[in-house]
Amino acid sequence: MAATEKDTIYIDVDDEITSIVEKVKNSPKNIVALVLPKRAVVMQSIVNLKLLRRAANDAEKRIVLITSDSALLPLAGAVGMYVAKNLNSKPEIPPAPNIEHEDDEEVEADIDDVPVDTSKTLGELAGEDLIDEAAENENPKKDKKSSKVKVPNFEKFRLKLFLGVGAFIIFVVFWWWAAIIAPKATIVIESDASTVTPTITFTADKNAKQVSLADKVVPAQFAEKDYKAEQKAPATGQKDVSAKASGTVTFSKPCSPENPPTIASGTGVSSQNLTFITQSSVTLAPVINNGCNYVGTVKVVAQNKGEQYNIEAANYTLSGYSGVTASGSAMTGGSSKTVKVVSQQDIDGAKQKIDEGASSIKDQLKQQLEQDGYFAILDSFEAIKDNTQVNPALDQEATEFTVKTERVYSMIGVKNDDLGQLVKKAVATEQQGQEQQIQKNGLDEAPFRILERKDNTIKFSVQPTVSTGPAINNDELKKSVVGKKKGDTENTVKVIPGVKGVEVKYSPFWVTKTPKNTSKITIELKKAQQ
């Protein structure tokens, strides 16, 4: 074997392929180690690698790429070029990808592979001939297919990378949910629990500065909000506006020794089967005109409404008055007509819609009081000022009407702690001598009844259902059981005076310890069975 030597050439990141080829050709050594930078862009082209290998073969040089770039290794394997991680590593040809590129056949046609002893390092190879003569005597014609360029499938690689990253993220999220968010614990404590329903009367005072248990006065905040609304609606009421015809009737009777007759009010006279009623009584008086007659005239009105009573002047008949005749003027003004008017039902319906719109005011006042740290007494919600106008008014003829409202709504809020003190005092009065702790004061569900309302005070009565039981500090108890197993948690609770039994429930099914987050722990009290 001919003695050979190694030459080390450091490639700059900005070097072109032509510059690298010249450096290889000008090297005085047979083995050339090309030390590549981290981002050797020029070597990312398989065509450049083939040009470099062909130039090296023409110059009877043997090239070894010194790099650990994972993206470059498949390309080096595709062209059969040796690679070593460092100058002291053994060279090897990386595995070639399975993708063929027919367009590179012209470049690879003149390149013959020369084997390198991969059992030796570059330093050891520097003293040996890299050309294996025995290999030269083997079949010089290489299978064309074996020299085809194999390019890695970067799309498949990227897909696998994304899937792997996605699976990792899903795993982390699931682990976080399963270990931190999902675990919950419910501790059910059986004890000598009981309920008390005291009747509490107190006064919420806007001007009070602090709670007075003796006088049962608590400081209060009055929240107010203006509300304006307008509601238009069709009028659906009906009204009969028909009119009765009217006119006059003159009664007449020849004079006689008898006293002149008096026609009573309400006497009916008829003509054409239509009856008219006298509106007042009239006494006939003697009239000398072509003889002597008793005569009297009176207003009459039709018995019923309708235009059929509008008749011309006519003679009338009447009963009960012997010898008396009647003649009347034309009767006019009778009509039959029904019109739409504003009914009370129409007004109530429009006001109901306005009240529905005001329901949001109730929620807004409640939220306002709670944001200020007060317990909102919903039963105190009412309109303290109300100016409602209906136009046209009730029973007025119209096809449409409008209801306009200007109101001021109010709600009272008191401090939870202040009410709690009143509840505690009331419970202590009813449970004298018993050391019981209020577990739930029941104020959220209890109705408040207003007894008296003044400008700055409201007197209430409330009867909450108060749950009492052993003196347990929920916050301290939760802290004492965090991270403990089920048995240890139960033992911690059982030692509390007044506790008759305890049951610890975990969820989901894989949870075996009480969560370390106290907000995930729920404590429930129930009365022990006798």
Buried (B, 14 or more C-beta within 10 A) or exposed (E): EEEBEBBBBEBEEEBEBEEBBEBBEEBEBBBBBBBBBEEBEBBEEBBBBBBBBBBBBEBEBBBBBBBEBEBBBBBBBBBBBBBBEEBEBBBBBBEBBEBBBEEBEEBBEEBEBBBBEEEBBBEEBBEBBBBBEEEEEEEEEEEEEEBBBBBBBEEEEEEEEEEEEEEEEEEEEEEEEEEEEBBBBBBBBBBBBBBBEBEBBBBBBBEBEEBBEEEBBBBBBBBEBEBEBEBEBEBEBEBEEBBBBBBBBBBBBEBEEEEBBEBEEEBBBBBEEBBBBBBEEBEBEEBEEEEEBBBBBBBBBBBBBBBBBBBEEBEBEBEEBEEBBBBBBEBBBBBEEEBBBBBEEBBEBBBEEBEEEBEEBBEBBBEBBEEEEBBBBBBBBBBEEEEBEBEBEEEBEBEEBBBBBBBBBBBBBBBBEBBBBBBBBBBBEEBEEEEBBBBBBBBEEBEBEBEEBEEEBBBBEBBBBBBBBBEBEBEEBBEEBBEBBBEEBBEBBEEBEBBBBBBBEBEEEEBEBBBEBBEBBEBEBBBBEE
